[in-house]
């Protein structure tokens, strides 16, 4: 791994996610290349040997294509590079598959920079492969998986909500959110299912992101409740 300016190549078919990574990784002074397709990614690989690769497992044009990319990287470079696999998928089978093919670590989306940055700093400092994440035996049958994230509500609009968070979300991610304001709007304690429309750095503090979530445009009843709440709380 080059000491002065490590080469990092990413592949994710969400261009906005790649752009956000560029901003968040500036402190590492990487020679950064981003790709949204396999063709762009392999072209970059052929032009320069990377020190680190970020690989999204699922590309819109080729479901699960990231597994083959990890395998190709391992065959070409062996242990000379570090591979991070990213995915919304959380099954043990997917994690085992990515790690067995050669990924050094497996990180879930939405991506939390508070988790990723220490890992990158350690890689840059030691220049060695990290140990794989701990695995625990679970039922092999398909099971649901949930995890909690902390968001700070900044704004309520007629289309949805704006939040402040340390996590990175990709567009079209569906998340269930519960808070006192949402309960006040819906008159229902059940978490509200929202869709991520944008996630970008907070201009006031780049350690955080501004997350925008929208309601289902077909849910006219909820849209009306949202408008009424805004009018009443102006």
C-alpha positions as CSV (number, residue, x, y, z in Angstrom):
1,X,0.0,0.0,0.0
2,X,1.5,3.3,-1.0
3,X,2.2,5.5,2.0
4,X,1.7,9.0,0.6
5,X,-1.5,8.6,-1.3
6,X,-3.3,5.2,-1.2
7,X,-5.5,4.4,-4.2
8,X,-9.1,3.7,-3.5
9,X,-11.6,2.5,-6.1
10,X,-15.3,2.2,-5.4
11,X,-18.2,0.7,-7.4
12,X,-21.8,1.6,-6.5
13,X,-24.5,2.2,-9.0
14,X,-25.8,5.1,-6.9
15,X,-23.9,8.1,-8.1
16,X,-25.0,10.3,-5.2
17,X,-23.6,7.7,-2.8
18,X,-20.3,7.8,-4.6
19,X,-20.3,11.6,-4.5
20,X,-21.0,11.5,-0.7
21,X,-18.1,9.1,-0.2
22,X,-15.8,11.5,-2.0
23,X,-16.7,14.2,0.5
24,X,-16.5,12.0,3.6
25,X,-13.2,10.5,2.7
26,X,-11.3,13.7,2.0
27,X,-9.4,13.5,5.3
28,X,-7.6,10.3,4.1
29,X,-6.1,12.0,1.1
30,X,-6.9,9.0,-1.2
31,X,-6.3,8.9,-4.9
32,X,-10.0,8.2,-5.3
33,X,-11.7,6.7,-8.3
34,X,-15.5,6.0,-8.4
35,X,-17.5,3.8,-10.8
36,X,-21.2,3.1,-11.3
37,X,-20.8,0.2,-13.7
38,X,-18.6,-2.9,-13.9
39,X,-17.0,-1.6,-17.1
40,X,-15.9,1.7,-15.4
41,X,-14.6,-0.2,-12.4
42,X,-12.5,-2.7,-14.4
43,X,-11.1,0.1,-16.6
44,X,-9.9,1.9,-13.4
45,X,-8.5,-1.4,-12.1
46,X,-6.5,-1.9,-15.3
47,X,-5.2,1.6,-15.2
48,X,-3.9,1.6,-11.6
49,X,-3.5,-1.0,-8.9
50,X,-5.7,-0.1,-5.9
51,X,-4.8,-0.3,-2.3
52,X,-8.4,-0.5,-1.2
53,X,-11.7,-1.3,-3.1
54,X,-15.3,-0.6,-2.0
55,X,-17.7,-3.0,-3.6
56,X,-21.5,-2.8,-3.6
57,X,-22.8,-6.3,-3.9
58,X,-26.0,-5.5,-5.7
59,X,-25.9,-3.4,-8.9
60,X,-29.2,-2.6,-10.5
61,X,-28.2,-4.0,-13.9
62,X,-26.8,-7.3,-12.4
63,X,-28.2,-8.5,-9.1
64,X,-25.4,-9.8,-6.9
65,X,-22.6,-8.8,-9.3
66,X,-20.4,-7.6,-6.4
67,X,-19.7,-11.2,-5.5
68,X,-18.1,-11.8,-8.9
69,X,-16.1,-8.6,-8.6
70,X,-14.7,-9.6,-5.3
71,X,-13.7,-12.9,-6.7
72,X,-12.0,-11.2,-9.7
73,X,-10.1,-8.8,-7.4
74,X,-8.9,-11.7,-5.3
75,X,-7.7,-13.6,-8.3
76,X,-5.9,-10.6,-9.8
77,X,-4.3,-9.1,-6.7
78,X,-4.4,-11.7,-3.9
79,X,-3.6,-10.1,-0.5
80,X,-2.2,-7.0,-2.0
81,X,-5.4,-5.0,-1.7
82,X,-8.1,-4.5,1.0
83,X,-11.7,-5.2,-0.1
84,X,-14.7,-3.7,1.7
85,X,-18.1,-5.3,0.7
86,X,-21.1,-3.0,1.2
87,X,-24.8,-4.2,1.1
88,X,-28.3,-3.7,2.4
89,X,-28.4,-7.5,2.6
90,X,-27.8,-8.9,6.1
91,X,-28.2,-12.7,5.8
92,X,-25.4,-14.9,7.1
93,X,-25.2,-16.6,3.7
94,X,-24.4,-13.3,2.0
95,X,-21.8,-12.3,4.6
96,X,-20.1,-15.7,4.5
97,X,-20.1,-15.7,0.7
98,X,-18.5,-12.2,0.4
99,X,-15.8,-13.0,3.0
100,X,-15.1,-16.5,1.6
101,X,-14.6,-14.9,-1.9
102,X,-12.0,-12.5,-0.4
103,X,-13.6,-9.5,1.2
104,X,-11.8,-8.2,4.2
105,X,-14.8,-6.7,5.8
106,X,-18.6,-6.5,5.3
107,X,-20.4,-3.3,6.2
108,X,-24.2,-2.8,6.1
109,X,-26.0,0.0,4.4
110,X,-26.9,2.6,5.5
111,X,-23.2,3.2,6.0
112,X,-22.1,4.7,9.3
113,X,-18.9,6.8,8.9
114,X,-18.3,6.5,12.7
115,X,-17.7,2.8,12.0
116,X,-16.0,3.0,8.6
117,X,-13.4,5.8,9.4
118,X,-11.7,4.0,12.3
119,X,-11.4,0.9,10.0
120,X,-9.8,2.9,7.2
121,X,-7.4,4.6,9.6
122,X,-6.3,1.2,10.9
123,X,-5.8,-0.1,7.4
124,X,-3.8,3.0,6.4
125,X,-1.7,2.7,9.5
126,X,-0.8,-1.0,9.6
127,X,-1.1,-1.8,5.9
128,X,-2.2,-5.3,6.7
129,X,-5.5,-7.2,6.2
130,X,-7.9,-6.8,9.0
131,X,-9.5,-9.8,10.7
132,X,-12.9,-10.8,9.5
133,X,-15.9,-9.8,11.6
134,X,-17.1,-12.2,14.2
135,X,-19.6,-14.7,13.1
136,X,-22.2,-16.4,15.3
137,X,-24.4,-19.4,14.4
138,X,-28.0,-18.6,13.7
139,X,-30.9,-20.4,12.2
140,X,-30.3,-20.9,8.4
141,X,-34.0,-20.3,7.6
142,X,-34.9,-16.9,6.3
143,X,-35.4,-14.5,9.2
144,X,-36.1,-10.8,9.5
145,X,-33.5,-8.4,10.8
146,X,-33.9,-4.9,12.3
147,X,-31.5,-2.4,13.8
148,X,-32.0,1.0,15.5
149,X,-30.5,4.3,14.3
150,X,-30.7,7.7,16.0
151,X,-31.9,10.6,13.9
152,X,-32.4,14.3,14.8
153,X,-35.5,15.8,13.3
154,X,-34.7,19.2,11.6
155,X,-37.7,20.1,9.5
156,X,-41.2,18.9,8.5
157,X,-42.4,19.7,5.0
158,X,-45.5,18.8,2.9
159,X,-43.5,16.0,1.2
160,X,-41.9,14.5,4.3
161,X,-39.2,15.1,6.9
162,X,-35.6,16.3,7.1
163,X,-33.2,14.7,9.6
164,X,-29.6,15.0,10.9
165,X,-27.6,11.8,11.2
166,X,-24.1,10.3,11.2
167,X,-25.2,7.5,8.8
168,X,-25.0,7.4,5.0
169,X,-28.2,6.3,3.3
170,X,-28.7,5.4,-0.4
171,X,-31.7,6.8,-2.3
172,X,-34.9,4.7,-2.2
173,X,-34.0,3.0,1.1
174,X,-37.2,2.3,3.0
175,X,-36.9,3.0,6.7
176,X,-39.5,2.9,9.6
177,X,-39.2,6.0,11.8
178,X,-40.9,6.7,15.1
179,X,-40.9,9.9,17.1
180,X,-43.2,12.2,19.0
181,X,-43.8,14.5,16.0
182,X,-44.7,11.7,13.7
183,X,-47.1,10.2,16.4
184,X,-48.6,13.7,16.8
185,X,-49.2,13.9,13.0
186,X,-50.5,10.4,12.4
187,X,-52.2,9.9,15.8
188,X,-50.8,6.4,15.8
189,X,-47.7,5.1,17.8
190,X,-46.8,2.7,15.0
191,X,-43.5,3.7,13.2
192,X,-44.1,5.4,9.8
193,X,-42.6,3.9,6.7
194,X,-40.6,6.5,4.8
195,X,-38.4,6.5,1.7
196,X,-35.0,8.2,1.5
197,X,-34.9,10.8,-1.3
198,X,-31.6,12.5,-0.5
199,X,-28.6,12.2,1.8
200,X,-25.8,14.8,1.7
201,X,-23.2,16.4,4.0
202,X,-24.4,18.9,6.5
203,X,-22.9,22.2,5.4
204,X,-22.7,23.3,9.1
205,X,-20.9,20.2,10.3
206,X,-19.4,17.7,7.7
207,X,-19.3,15.0,10.4
208,X,-23.0,14.8,10.0
209,X,-25.4,14.3,7.0
210,X,-28.7,15.8,6.1
211,X,-31.3,13.1,5.4
212,X,-34.5,13.7,3.5
213,X,-37.3,11.2,3.7
214,X,-40.6,11.4,1.8
215,X,-44.1,9.9,2.4
216,X,-45.8,7.7,-0.1
217,X,-47.3,10.1,-2.7
218,X,-50.4,7.8,-3.0
219,X,-51.2,8.0,0.7
220,X,-53.5,11.0,0.4
221,X,-54.8,10.7,3.9
222,X,-51.3,10.9,5.4
223,X,-50.5,13.8,3.1
224,X,-53.5,15.7,4.3
225,X,-52.6,15.0,8.0
226,X,-49.1,16.3,7.3
227,X,-50.4,19.5,5.7
228,X,-52.8,20.1,8.6
229,X,-50.1,19.6,11.2
230,X,-47.8,22.1,9.4
231,X,-50.6,24.7,9.3
232,X,-51.5,24.2,13.0
233,X,-47.8,24.5,14.1
234,X,-46.7,27.5,12.1
